Amino acid sequence: MNIDISHFRQEVAKVRLSQAAFDELLSARNIVEAGIQGNRFDTNPAYINPLHSPSLSAELNNIRNMIDRETHVLILDGFQDDNLASFKFLVWTFGSLLGAPMVQNHLDHKVIEVYDRGGKSIEEGARYHQTRQGAYVHNDGVSDPLPIDYLILACGQKALLGGESILIDASAAYAELMAFPEILEELKCDFFFENRGMAENEELFKAPILSFSEEGIPLIRYFRVYIESAHLKAGIPLTCAQTEALNFLDTVLDQSTVQHRVLLEPGQLLISADNKFLHTRTHFIDKNAPCMEINDAERLSDLNRYMLRMWLRKP
């Protein structure tokens, strides 16, 4: 397989909904918000009639096409809001129109708040979104046997310092590893994964780290800490060959030649094809002490680093 890696260092495409499409999105948000009736904001997905919302329907299709067939990642601008509750409804409405929202934890939440709780570390069993740790390259689909088609990370507030998003195209990593065919073959074999945080009783499953789409595009499933934890729970330690393959993969993922960094600003949404793009973040420092719960009445401008995450399957 010949892969041209010259495009991997290009700027991440930035797009913005037209005013007509954004107005149609706000109308859909108002309908969703009015119908909540005391339930969580991510209970009822939004719906639009393409005939009544032609601009938004067309631009959603364009975003899907970019993610599916072109860049595989983009930044959507223009979602600034100083009210936390309104921001949640806006992101939920957009996400549930772009795709079918997936459950992300054992509480059936379909939107996850990403901020530092000040509790356990990842090594102690916390999920990545609950910490301020950085440097763990991963994609989000490691906890679910079925892949995520679209990952949304919506920025409500950035950190005082740090918290850059690091993006890595799976094809770029694959191109670097083509010089080591025995490593590639090992990564195509099954590893143990765990459904951390997805169910009351955690379960293990097997899947390869590296696979390919029908079109031959490299697909990846990776979070080393979760893999090592799953192998320990299975009572089947990683073999020397598996450990060597992970070391090679980590070394490739650490190279600047395959990385692109972006600091999301408040009101920006990062949208990617989760199984075609790995990501991580740099360690960050917040302006306030961490807290376990955030009240919806809070102003986004007063918060620490705060993101909303959605996992979507194609509609």
C-alpha positions as CSV (number, residue, x, y, z in Angstrom):
1,M,0.0,0.0,0.0
2,N,1.4,3.4,-1.0
3,I,0.4,6.3,1.2
4,D,1.2,9.9,0.5
5,I,2.1,11.5,3.8
6,S,2.7,15.0,2.4
7,H,-0.8,16.2,3.5
8,F,-0.6,15.1,7.1
9,R,0.9,18.4,8.3
10,Q,-1.7,20.7,6.7
11,E,-3.8,23.0,8.8
12,V,-7.0,21.5,10.2
13,A,-9.8,22.8,8.1
14,K,-12.1,25.3,9.8
15,V,-15.7,25.8,8.8
16,R,-18.6,27.8,10.1
17,L,-22.3,27.3,9.6
18,S,-24.0,30.0,7.5
19,Q,-26.3,32.4,9.3
20,A,-29.3,30.7,7.8
21,A,-28.1,27.3,8.9
22,F,-27.3,28.5,12.4
23,D,-30.7,30.2,12.8
24,E,-32.3,26.8,11.8
25,L,-30.1,25.1,14.4
26,L,-31.2,27.6,17.1
27,S,-34.8,26.8,16.2
28,A,-34.2,23.1,16.6
29,R,-32.4,23.7,20.0
30,N,-35.4,25.7,21.3
31,I,-37.7,22.8,20.5
32,V,-35.4,20.3,22.2
33,E,-35.0,22.5,25.3
34,A,-38.8,23.1,25.6
35,G,-39.5,19.3,25.5
36,I,-37.0,18.3,28.2
37,Q,-39.5,18.5,31.2
38,G,-37.0,17.8,33.9
39,N,-35.0,15.1,32.2
40,R,-31.3,15.3,31.4
41,F,-30.5,17.6,28.4
42,D,-29.2,14.7,26.3
43,T,-32.4,12.6,26.6
44,N,-34.3,13.5,23.4
45,P,-32.4,13.9,20.2
46,A,-33.2,16.7,17.9
47,Y,-35.1,16.4,14.6
48,I,-35.4,18.6,11.6
49,N,-37.5,18.3,8.4
50,P,-35.0,18.9,5.5
51,L,-37.8,20.8,3.7
52,H,-38.2,23.2,6.6
53,S,-34.4,23.5,7.4
54,P,-32.8,23.3,4.0
55,S,-29.6,25.3,4.8
56,L,-28.8,23.3,8.0
57,S,-29.6,19.9,6.2
58,A,-27.3,20.7,3.3
59,E,-24.4,21.9,5.6
60,L,-24.7,18.9,7.9
61,N,-24.4,16.7,4.8
62,N,-21.3,18.7,3.7
63,I,-19.7,18.2,7.1
64,R,-20.4,14.4,7.0
65,N,-18.8,14.3,3.5
66,M,-15.7,16.1,4.7
67,I,-15.3,13.7,7.7
68,D,-16.1,10.6,5.7
69,R,-14.2,11.2,2.4
70,E,-11.9,14.2,2.7
71,T,-10.1,15.6,5.7
72,H,-11.4,13.1,8.4
73,V,-11.2,16.0,10.9
74,L,-12.3,19.7,11.0
75,I,-13.0,22.5,13.4
76,L,-16.5,24.0,13.4
77,D,-16.5,27.7,14.6
78,G,-19.3,29.9,15.9
79,F,-20.8,28.1,19.0
80,Q,-19.9,30.8,21.5
81,D,-22.3,31.0,24.5
82,D,-21.7,32.3,28.0
83,N,-24.5,30.2,29.5
84,L,-23.6,26.7,30.4
85,A,-27.1,25.2,30.0
86,S,-27.6,26.9,26.6
87,F,-24.2,25.6,25.4
88,K,-25.1,22.1,26.4
89,F,-28.4,22.2,24.5
90,L,-26.7,23.8,21.5
91,V,-24.0,21.1,21.2
92,W,-26.5,18.3,21.9
93,T,-28.9,19.5,19.2
94,F,-26.1,19.8,16.6
95,G,-24.5,16.5,17.5
96,S,-27.8,14.6,17.5
97,L,-28.6,16.0,14.0
98,L,-25.1,15.1,12.7
99,G,-25.4,11.5,13.8
100,A,-27.0,9.0,16.2
101,P,-25.6,9.7,19.7
102,M,-24.0,6.8,21.5
103,V,-24.1,6.0,25.2
104,Q,-20.8,6.8,26.9
105,N,-21.1,5.4,30.4
106,H,-23.0,3.1,32.7
107,L,-25.5,5.9,33.5
108,D,-26.6,6.0,29.8
109,H,-25.2,9.6,29.3
110,K,-24.8,10.5,25.7
111,V,-22.9,13.7,26.4
112,I,-19.9,13.7,28.7
113,E,-18.5,16.7,30.4
114,V,-14.7,16.8,30.1
115,Y,-13.0,18.6,33.0
116,D,-10.7,17.9,35.9
117,R,-12.5,16.5,38.9
118,G,-9.4,16.5,41.0
119,G,-9.8,12.8,42.0
120,K,-8.1,9.6,40.9
121,S,-5.6,9.3,38.1
122,I,-6.0,7.2,34.9
123,E,-3.6,4.7,36.4
124,E,-5.9,4.4,39.4
125,G,-8.9,3.7,37.3
126,A,-10.3,7.2,36.3
127,R,-11.4,7.8,32.8
128,Y,-9.3,10.3,30.8
129,H,-12.1,13.0,30.7
130,Q,-12.1,13.2,34.5
131,T,-8.4,14.2,34.8
132,R,-6.1,17.0,33.7
133,Q,-3.5,14.4,32.6
134,G,-2.0,14.6,29.1
135,A,0.3,12.5,26.9
136,Y,-1.9,9.4,26.5
137,V,-2.4,9.1,22.7
138,H,-5.7,7.3,22.1
139,N,-9.0,7.3,20.3
140,D,-12.3,7.2,22.2
141,G,-13.7,4.0,20.7
142,V,-11.4,1.8,22.8
143,S,-14.2,1.2,25.4
144,D,-16.9,0.0,23.0
145,P,-16.5,-3.0,20.6
146,L,-18.4,-1.1,17.9
147,P,-16.5,1.8,16.3
148,I,-17.4,5.5,16.7
149,D,-18.1,7.2,13.4
150,Y,-17.9,10.8,14.6
151,L,-16.2,12.2,17.7
152,I,-17.2,15.7,18.8
153,L,-15.2,17.7,21.3
154,A,-16.9,21.1,22.0
155,C,-14.9,23.7,23.8
156,G,-16.8,25.8,26.4
157,Q,-13.7,27.1,28.1
158,K,-10.0,26.6,27.7
159,A,-7.4,26.1,30.4
160,L,-5.3,28.8,32.0
161,L,-2.2,27.1,30.6
162,G,-1.9,24.0,28.3
163,G,-4.6,21.7,27.2
164,E,-3.6,21.7,23.5
165,S,-5.2,19.0,21.4
166,I,-2.8,16.8,19.5
167,L,-4.2,15.1,16.4
168,I,-2.6,12.1,14.6
169,D,-3.9,10.7,11.4
170,A,-3.8,6.9,11.5
171,S,-2.7,6.8,7.9
172,A,0.4,8.9,8.9
173,A,1.3,6.5,11.7
174,Y,0.8,3.5,9.3
175,A,3.0,5.1,6.7
176,E,5.8,5.4,9.3
177,L,5.4,1.8,10.4
178,M,5.5,0.4,6.9
179,A,9.3,0.2,7.3
180,F,8.7,-2.4,10.1
181,P,6.4,-5.1,8.6
182,E,6.7,-7.5,11.6
183,I,5.5,-4.7,13.9
184,L,2.5,-4.0,11.6
185,E,1.6,-7.7,11.6
186,E,1.6,-7.8,15.4
187,L,-0.6,-4.7,15.6
188,K,-3.1,-6.5,13.3
189,C,-3.5,-9.3,15.8
190,D,-6.0,-9.2,18.7
191,F,-5.3,-7.4,22.0
192,F,-7.5,-7.3,25.1
193,F,-9.5,-4.2,25.7
194,E,-11.8,-3.2,28.6
195,N,-15.1,-1.4,28.5
196,R,-13.9,1.0,31.3
197,G,-16.8,3.1,32.6
198,M,-19.3,1.7,30.1
199,A,-21.1,-0.8,32.5
200,E,-21.4,-1.5,36.2
201,N,-19.6,-4.8,35.6
202,E,-16.6,-4.2,33.4
203,E,-16.1,-6.7,30.6
204,L,-13.1,-7.5,28.4
205,F,-13.2,-7.9,24.6
206,K,-10.6,-8.6,21.9
207,A,-9.8,-6.5,18.9
208,P,-6.8,-5.6,16.7
209,I,-5.1,-2.2,17.2
210,L,-4.8,-1.8,13.4
211,S,-7.3,-2.8,10.8
212,F,-8.5,-1.4,7.4
213,S,-11.7,0.0,5.9
214,E,-13.2,-1.5,2.8
215,E,-11.4,1.2,0.9
216,G,-8.1,0.2,2.4
217,I,-7.8,3.2,4.8
218,P,-6.0,2.4,8.0
219,L,-8.2,2.2,11.1
220,I,-6.9,2.3,14.6
221,R,-8.1,1.4,18.2
222,Y,-5.6,2.4,20.8
223,F,-5.2,3.5,24.4
224,R,-2.1,1.8,25.9
225,V,-3.1,2.2,29.6
226,Y,-6.5,0.6,28.9
227,I,-4.9,-2.3,26.9
228,E,-2.3,-3.0,29.6
229,S,-5.1,-2.9,32.3
230,A,-7.2,-5.3,30.2
231,H,-4.4,-7.8,29.8
232,L,-3.8,-7.8,33.6
233,K,-7.5,-8.3,34.3
234,A,-7.5,-11.2,31.7
235,G,-4.6,-12.8,33.5
236,I,-2.8,-12.9,30.1
237,P,0.3,-10.5,30.2
238,L,1.4,-8.8,27.0
239,T,4.0,-10.9,25.1
240,C,7.4,-9.6,24.4
241,A,6.4,-9.2,20.7
242,Q,3.2,-7.2,21.7
243,T,5.1,-5.0,24.1
244,E,7.7,-4.3,21.3
245,A,4.9,-3.4,18.9
246,L,3.4,-1.0,21.3
247,N,6.8,0.6,22.0
248,F,7.2,1.1,18.2
249,L,3.7,2.5,17.9
250,D,4.2,4.9,20.8
251,T,7.5,6.1,19.3
252,V,5.9,6.8,16.0
253,L,3.0,8.6,17.6
254,D,5.4,10.8,19.5
255,Q,7.0,12.2,16.4
256,S,6.3,15.7,15.3
257,T,6.1,14.5,11.7
258,V,2.7,12.8,12.3
259,Q,1.3,15.3,14.9
260,H,-0.8,18.4,14.5
261,R,-1.5,20.6,17.5
262,V,-4.5,22.9,17.9
263,L,-5.7,24.9,20.9
264,L,-9.5,24.9,20.8
265,E,-11.0,28.3,21.6
266,P,-14.4,28.7,23.4
267,G,-17.2,28.1,20.9
268,Q,-15.1,25.7,18.7
269,L,-16.1,22.1,18.0
270,L,-13.5,19.5,16.9
271,I,-15.1,16.8,14.8
272,S,-13.2,13.8,13.6
273,A,-13.6,10.2,12.3
274,D,-12.6,8.5,15.6
275,N,-11.2,5.3,14.2
276,K,-9.1,7.2,11.6
277,F,-7.6,9.8,14.0
278,L,-5.8,9.4,17.3
279,H,-5.7,12.3,19.7
280,T,-4.4,13.4,23.0
281,R,-3.9,16.6,24.9
282,T,-1.1,18.4,26.7
283,H,-1.2,18.5,30.5
284,F,-3.0,21.6,31.6
285,I,-3.3,24.0,34.6
286,D,-6.7,25.6,35.5
287,K,-7.3,29.0,37.1
288,N,-9.5,27.6,39.9
289,A,-9.4,24.5,42.1
290,P,-11.0,21.4,40.5
291,C,-14.5,20.4,41.5
292,M,-16.6,17.2,41.1
293,E,-19.8,18.8,40.0
294,I,-20.6,21.9,37.9
295,N,-23.9,23.7,38.2
296,D,-25.8,24.5,34.9
297,A,-26.3,28.1,36.2
298,E,-22.5,28.7,36.0
299,R,-21.2,31.1,33.3
300,L,-18.8,29.4,30.9
301,S,-16.4,32.3,31.3
302,D,-16.0,31.5,35.0
303,L,-15.2,27.8,34.5
304,N,-11.9,25.9,34.4
305,R,-11.1,24.0,31.1
306,Y,-14.5,22.6,30.1
307,M,-15.4,20.5,27.1
308,L,-18.4,18.4,26.0
309,R,-17.9,15.1,24.2
310,M,-20.2,13.2,22.0
311,W,-19.8,9.9,20.2
312,L,-21.9,9.5,17.1
313,R,-22.8,6.8,14.6
314,K,-23.7,7.7,11.0
315,P,-27.5,8.5,10.7
